Amino acid sequence: MRINAKYKTIIFAFLMAFSISFFISFILVSINFGYSSEFLPKWLKIWSQAFICAFFGAYFFPRVIQKIMGKIVFIEKPSKITKPLP
């Protein structure tokens, strides 16, 4: 499949939001409601809502976080200096 590179960010955000919202909503609906005859309708409703939130988060948060990360200075922990053998 060949897709124009300008769509890379939006496709990445879509796939991340799709997979993460799928997984998290499934687990949380399972924990909170259990497996009953209403599980699938509840899960699909909650998943659709979670996906919308996750998509906007996956699209906009990395940009903000990259700006924040650019302001942080990371340093290497100095290693122990060993004395040279004679």
MOSULJO-V348220 format. One record per residue. N is the residue number from 0. OMEGA is omega in whole degrees, -180 to 180 (NA if undefined). D_CENTER is the distance of its C-alpha to the mean C-alpha in whole Angstrom. Layout:
[[N & OMEGA & D_CENTER] [N & OMEGA & D_CENTER]]
This chain:
[[0 & -180 & 24] [1 & -179 & 24] [2 & 179 & 22] [3 & -176 & 23] [4 & -179 & 21] [5 & 179 & 21] [6 & -175 & 18] [7 & -177 & 16] [8 & -177 & 13] [9 & 177 & 14] [10 & 177 & 13] [11 & -180 & 10] [12 & 179 & 9] [13 & -178 & 11] [14 & 177 & 10] [15 & -180 & 6] [16 & 180 & 7] [17 & -175 & 10] [18 & -178 & 9] [19 & 179 & 6] [20 & 176 & 9] [21 & -176 & 12] [22 & -175 & 11] [23 & -180 & 11] [24 & 178 & 13] [25 & -179 & 16] [26 & -177 & 16] [27 & 177 & 16] [28 & 177 & 19] [29 & -179 & 21] [30 & -173 & 21] [31 & -175 & 22] [32 & -177 & 24] [33 & -179 & 25] [34 & 178 & 26] [35 & 179 & 29] [36 & -180 & 30] [37 & -176 & 28] [38 & -175 & 25] [39 & 178 & 24] [40 & 179 & 25] [41 & -178 & 23] [42 & -180 & 20] [43 & 178 & 20] [44 & -179 & 20] [45 & 179 & 18] [46 & 180 & 15] [47 & 177 & 16] [48 & 180 & 16] [49 & 180 & 12] [50 & 180 & 12] [51 & 178 & 13] [52 & -178 & 12] [53 & -180 & 8] [54 & 179 & 9] [55 & 176 & 11] [56 & -179 & 8] [57 & -180 & 6] [58 & -173 & 10] [59 & -176 & 11] [60 & -180 & 10] [61 & 179 & 9] [62 & 180 & 13] [63 & -178 & 14] [64 & 177 & 12] [65 & 178 & 14] [66 & 178 & 17] [67 & -180 & 17] [68 & 179 & 17] [69 & -179 & 20] [70 & -180 & 22] [71 & 177 & 21] [72 & 179 & 24] [73 & 180 & 23] [74 & 176 & 26] [75 & 175 & 27] [76 & -180 & 29] [77 & 179 & 32] [78 & 178 & 33] [79 & 179 & 37] [80 & 179 & 40] [81 & 179 & 42] [82 & 178 & 46] [83 & 178 & 47] [84 & -179 & 50] [85 & NA & 53]]
